[in-house]
Amino acid sequence: MVEITEFLLPVKVLLIEGNVENAESLLKNKTKQIGLGENDVATINGKARIVLDFGKEINGGIRILTHYIENGLPVGIRFGESLTESITPLGVKNSTNDHSLRDFSVSLPQLSDGCYGQTGFRFVCLGFAGGKYRIKNVYARSVYERHNVVGRFRCDDERLNEIYSVAQKTLLLCLNGGMIWDGIKRDRLVWIGDLHPETLGLLYTSDENENVASCIDFGVSETPPEDWMNGHTSYSFWWILVVCDYYRFTGDREKVGLYVDYLAKLMANTEKCISENGETNFPNNFLDWPTSGTNDAVIGCRALLKIAAKKGGELLKSFGLDDFSAREILRKLSNGKREEPTAKQAVAMDYLAGDAKKENASVKLSAGGAKGLSTFMSYYILTAVKESCGAKTAVDMMKEYYGGMLDKGATTFWEDFDVDWTLGSGRIDEIPQEGQKDVHGDYGKFCYTGFRHSLCHGWSCGPIAFLTETVLGVKVSNGGKTIEITPSLCGLGFAEGAFPTPYGKIEIRHRQTESGVETEIIAPKDTEIIAKGCKLTRKDL
């Protein structure tokens, strides 16, 4: 893992208050060295503030090149993922310094070149309490891990291209310290339950997947098998899916072999919490925030456990271990009373676990279009919609949902989003007009109310896996050696992309013709390609 640092100029000066001269000079590319004779600087006299827009979400801080100062006082620095967050003091609309310091004051020395802050942001507000300052430049200090990005997607629908690109950027920004963080402003933590969509996104993006392996290690190091990861029962179930999919994509027996005994003990501990009549006795049932505290969460967690037990049992058998506990979990759960979920998250998991009838699930999942989606659960909901309602319905739903964030100025995808938030609200790069809602400060629920809401959250990267699996039609198995291709172009004229395998990169191009879909694939010669619903032309690497 290599960490890269870049220094980026702001693209706009969005707000100036007080006596500020030549603020536009802060947008100019100059020598990154403070000198004695600087003559093109922004001059601030007395109490004032400036808001800079760097044009995109960034992980890092700022670098300020300061010329001469007269009677200087501390300068306030406030980072924001939205314009309004950058101008809102701590404590207002839940604006906080939780997890990363994003609102503080510093004393700027004259003739200085200093770096300040480490958080997630796009906007920076500099507040001057008094004195005279001559500022040469303010750069964003962008810090990110360099990964070999193989995965790509492109088609003749620019909205889909943008959604894929922003989802991938969101994920890559959340790769930090060799781990996968939930967010770069708040939740700079490894939440194992949130890791699965990020794992799929990274496995489809890069052939460097040490971050996934490190998170698997971290979860085990913090949690005995008789306990629950991050204090949530379901997070241990998600850990099982992370390990199983890591193995499905990589075939890394050495790594996964370290944890099969842990998996077996975890399965045995879980089985003890299920009665013969299928009732569960877990400390908590958490599926996602929008369903927390509801019966839908209980139903969704049971469905998640069924999926994890099936896959976990198969993994144990592949390593020659007894899958008795996995089979017992499935047997006991099958004795449980059938309950009908209502929330799309629970309906999706219920369907993917094989419990819901297709016709019932399709009605509930398609109702209201993108209403009822959550960013964390979007991959699972959209996959269930694809299988029950058809790929075109799922793709349109994804465009409505993720496109809603893009229309509000998002350059990365958010911790949560509700399409109803788009009604009567402004963009994140504008101050709301009279009568408008602030899409950042006025919304959010649970732990992410108002400005505490993260606007760059790794778990929202579901479109990476969804578009690769649905439009490109990719299904990976056998440690990346076997690839099944079943494209669903959904009215597109063409779609193309690539993704990594342990054997090398696979490139795909689908083209819709009058006689059907024609597919060209360039693949490593050691891989097996199984094409369905298309006419395949293959070229070996």
N, C-alpha and C positions, 0 to 999 in steps of 0.2 A: 504494500500500500504506500503510495507516494502522495504527499500533501502538497497542493499547489496554492500559491498566493498570487493574486492579480490585483492591480490597483485600477479602479474604474472611475472615470469622470461622471459627474451627474449629467443628465440629459436635459433637465429643466430646473429653473428656479421657480417654484410654484407660489411662494408667498414671501413678501417682504413687508415688515412693519418697522417703523422707526427710521432713523437717519442712516441709510445704507447707500453707498455710492459704488457704481461699477460692479454690481453683483454678477452681471453676465460674464465677467472675466473668470468666474469660478468654473465655467463650462469649457474654458479653453485648454487645449493640450499644451503644457509647458514643460520645461525641464524639471524633473522631480528632484530638485535640490533648492533649498532656500539660500538666497544670497543677500549680500549687504545692500545691493543697489536695485532691488525689485521695483519696477515702475508700472506694472500692470497687476494691480491687486484690488480686492474688494475692501472698502474702508467702512468700518462701522463706528459710529459716534454715539455714545450714550446707550440708553436702553433700547434694544431692538431684537428682532428675531428674523431668521431666514429658514425657509423649508426647501430642501433639495430633493429632487426625484431622480433616482438612479435607473429608472426605467424597467427594472425587473427585481424579483426577489433575490436576496443575497444572504449568504451565511458569512458572518464575519463582523467587522466594525468599520471605523473610519480612520483615515490618516489626514492630519491637518498640518499644512505648512504655514507657519505663522511668521510674518515679518515683524515690524516694530509695534510695540504696545505702549500706550500712555495711560497710567492710572487704571490698570486692568482690574477687573473683578472676576470671580468665578463665572465660567460659561456653562450653561446647561446644555446637555446633549440628550436628545430624546429620539430613539429609533421607533419607527412604525412600519407595520406591514400594510397599513393603509394610511392615506394622508391624514385622516381624522385621528387615528391613533397617535401619530407623530406630534399632534398639537394638543393632546389631551393629558392633563396632569395625572399622576398616580392617584388611584382611589376613585376617579370619575369613570363611570360606565365600566367598572371592573378592570381598569387599567392597572397592571401590576408589574413587578420585577420578578415574578416567579420563574425559577429555573435559569434565567439569564438576566443579567443587569442591562436594562435598556433605557433607563431614565435616571440620570445622575449629573453631577456637576464636577467640573475639573478646573484647575488653574492652568491656563495656557502660558507657557514661557514665551518670551519673544525670541525671534530667530531660532524657532524650534521646528522639529519634524517628529510628531508623536502619533502613536496609534491608540485608539480608545474604543472599548466595547467589544463584545463577542456575543452576537445574537442573530436572529433572523429579521430582515428588514428590507424595505425598498425605499423608504423615505426617512430623512433625518431633519430634525428641527434643531437649530442652534439658537439658543437664547442668551443674549448678552445683557448683563445686569448694569453695565456702566463702563466708562472708560473709552479709549479709542484703540481699535484693533485694525491692523492691516493683514488680511488673509490672502495668501497667494493661491492656494488650492485646498479643496476638501475632496479626498478620494474615498470611495468605498474600498475597503480592504476585503476582497472576496477570497474566502478560504474554502477549498473543496478537495476531495480525494480524486486522484486521476485513475479512472478505470477504462479498460479497453471496451468501448461501446460497440457492440456488434449488432445488437437488435435495432431494427428500423421498420417503419411502415409508411407506405405512401399509396394514395389512390387518387381518383379524380373527384373526390369530395374534400375540399380544403378544410372544412370544419372537422372532419375525422382526422385529417393530418395534424391539425393544431391540437386536438385533444390528446392524441398519442404523444406528440412532442412535449406538451406541458406535463403530462403524466410522467414521462421519463425524466424530465428535468426535476420534477418534485422528488422523485425517488433518489436521483443522484445527489441532490443537495442534502438528503437525510442520511447519506453514508458518511459517517464521521468516526474517527478514532478506531477504524477497523470494525465498527459495529454498524447497526442500522438503528437510527434514532426515529422516534415518532415524529418529532418536529424540531425545527432549528431555532424557534423562539421559545416555545414552552413545550415540555415533554421531550427534553433532550435525554431521554432514557430508553432502555431496551425493554419494551413491553412485549413479552413473548406472545400474548394473545393477539396483538396487533400485527405480528410479524408475517403472517401467512401471505396476505396479498403482496407485501413488500418482497417476500421470498420469490414468489412467482414472477413478479416484475423484474427482479434482478436476474433470475435464471434465464429469462427471455432476452435480457439486455446485454449481459457481459459474460465472458468466459472466465472472469475473475470473481469467484463466489466465496472468497474467504470471509466476507462479512456475515454471510448466512451461517457458515460453520462456527464463527466466533460467537454469534448470538445463541446458537444451540449449546455451545460450551457454557456460556454465561448463565443461561437458564438453569442448567443442571448444577453448576457450581453454587448457585444461591438456594437451591431447592432440593431437599431430600425427596425420594420417590413417594414417601407417604404424606407429603405435603402438596400444596398447590402453587404453581408458579405465579409470581406477582400477587399472591393472595387471592386469586380467582380460580375456581374449579375449572372453568372452561378454558383457561389459558394453558393448562396442562394438556387439554385435548388439542388445542391449536398447535402446541409444541409437537405432538405426534404427527400432525399433518405436515408441519415444516420439515421434520426429519424424513418422512415418507416421500415428499416431493423432492427434497434435496437428493435422495437416493435415486428416485425415478429419473431425474435429469442427469445426474453425474455418475451413477454407478460406483460411488466411492465407498467400497466395502471396508476399507481401513478406518475411515472416519466414522461411518455409521456403526460399524462393529463395536466401537467404544461404548455405544449407548443402548445396545439391544437388551442388556441385562437391566439397565435402568427402566427401559420401556416395559419389560416384562413385570417388574415390581410395581410400576405405575399402574399398569392394567390390573394387577391383582388388588392393589389398594382401591382402585375405582370400583371394581366388582363388588367389594365389601359394602359399598355405599348404596347398593341397589337391592331392594327386597325382591322376593319371589313374585310378587304381583306387579313388579315393574316400577314401583315408586322409588324415587331417588332421595337420598339424604345428604345433599351437598351443602357445604357452608353457605354458598351463594349460587345464584344462577344469573350470570351476566353474559348477554349476547352482544349488545351494543348499547350505547347511551339512549337512543330514542325509545328502546323497548325496556329499559331498565325498570325493575320493580313491577313488571306485568307478567301475566301468565304466558304471554307470547315468548318472553325470555326463557321461561322454564321449558316450553315446547322446543324452542330453538336450540337450547343447550343439549336436550336429549337427542335431537336430530344430529347435532354436531358430534356428540359422543358416538352415535351409531356409525357415522362416517369414519371417525377416528379409529373405532374398534375394528371395523372392516379392514381398513388400510394397515393399521398397526399389526393386526393378526397376520396379514399376508407378509408383512415385513419380517415378523418373528419367524415364520415358517421358512422364509427364504434364507435365514441364517441358521436353520436347523433347530430352532427352539420351539417349545410347546406353546401353542396359541390358546390354551384352555381358558384363560381368563377373558380373552377377547371374545371367544365363543359364548362364554357364560354371560358376559355383558349383553350381547345381542339377544341371547335367549330370554333373559330376564326382562329386557326392555320390550320385547315382543309381547310379553304378558300384560303390559300396561294398558290402561284405559285410553282409547283413542280420543284425542282432543283436537278440535279444529282451530288452527291459528288464524289470526286476522291481519297482523302486521306483515308487510311484504318480506321483511328479513326472516321472520319465523316461517312463513309460507315457503320461501325459497329453500331454507335448510331442510324443512320437512319434505319437500319434493326431492331435493338432491339426495336425501337419505333413503328414498324409495318408499316413503310412507303415504304421500299424498297422491290422489288420483290426478291425472293430467288435466282433465276437463275442469276440475275444481280449482286447481292451482292456476291455470291459465286465466280464469276469470278474475281471481283476486290479484294476480301479479300485473295484469294489464290495466286494471281499473285506475283511472286518473293519470295515465301516462307515467311521468317521472315523479309524481307525488308519492311520498313514502319511501324514497330511496335514502340511503345514508352513504357517505363516502367510504366508510370502512367496509360496509356490506355490499357495495355496488357490484363487485365482481360476481358474488354469489347470486344476487338477485338477477342480474343481467343474464348469467348463465342459465338460471332456472327459467327465465322468460324465453330465452332462445330455445330451450328444449321443450317447453310447453306451449309457447305461442308462435314460435318461428323466429329466425334470425333477424329478419327485417324489423319486426316489432322491437326486439331488444336493441338493435343499433339505433333506431329512432329514439328510443327512450334514453339511451346514453347521450345522444346528441342534445336532447332537450335538457338533461340534467347537468352534464359537464359544460355544455354551451352556455348555461345560465351563469356560471361562474366567469367564463371568458367574457361574456357581455358586460359584466360588472368590473372588468379590468384585471382579472386574475392573470398572473404569469406563473403561478403554481396553484395546485389544488388544495382545498381547505380541509380542516379537521371534520367539519360537517357542513351540510348545505341543504336548504329546503327551497324548492322552486318557488314557493310562495313569497320568499324573501325578495324576489325580483320585482314584485308589484309595488310601485310607488317608492322605490329606493334609488339612491344614486350609486355612482361608481366609486371604487376604492381610491381612485386617483383624483377625486373631486370632493369639494365640500358640499354636502347636501344642500339643495335649495330649500326655501321656505316650504314647509308642508311635506318634504321628502323624508323618508327614513334613512338612517345610516346603516348600510348593509353589514357593516362590521360592528359598530358600537351598539346598535339597537337590537341585535339578534343573538342567537346562541342560547344554549340551555345547559343545565346540569353544571359540569365543571368548566364549561367553555362559554360562559355568558359574557357578552360584550367584548371588550378589547382583549380579554384573556384568550379568546378564540384564536387558535393558530391558523394562519393562512398558507402554511406550507407543511403538510402532514403526509408522511410517507405512505400511510395506509390508504390514501386516496388514489394510488397509482393503478387501481384495478383495470383501467382501459388498456394498459400494456398487454396483460395476459388475455383480456377479453377480445381485443381486436386480432391478436395473433391466433387465438384459438378459433374464433368465429369467422371472421372475414377471410383470413389466410387459411383457416381450417386445420391448424396444426394440433396434433396430439402426440406427445412424447412419451415413450416407454423404454424399458430395457436399458436404463442408464444412458439414454440418449442415442442408442444404437438403432432403434426402430422409430420411424416417424410416419404417422398416418396423416394423409392430407385429404380433407373433405371441405372444399371452399364453399362459402356462402357469400356471394358478391352483393346480394341485397340491392340490386339495381345499378351497381357500379359498373363502369365500362372496363376498368382494370384495377388491380390491387397487387402490390408487390411489397416484399420485405425480406428480412433476414433475421436469424437468431443463432446463438452459439450451441454447439454440442461438444462433448469431450473429444470428438473426432475431427472437429473443424466446423467452419461456418456453413450453414445451409441458406441458400438464396432461393426465393420463390417469386414467380411472376404469374399471375392469373389474368387472362383476357377473355372477356365475354364476346362470343361470336354467335352467329345465327344458329349454328349447330350445337352450341353449348360452350362450356368453359374450357379453354385451352390453357394448359399449365406447363411452364418451363421451370425446372428445378436444377440448380447446381449444388451437388452434395458430395461430401467425402465418400470415397469408394467403399469404405467399410460400413456405411450406414445402409439400412434397409428402408426404402420408401414405398409406402402402400398408398396408392391414389384411389380415391372414390369420388364419383360424380364429376370427373373431369378427364380430359384427354391429356396424358402426361408425356412430356419430353424431358428426358433426364440427361444431364451431363455430369460426369464424375470429375472431381478435383484430382 
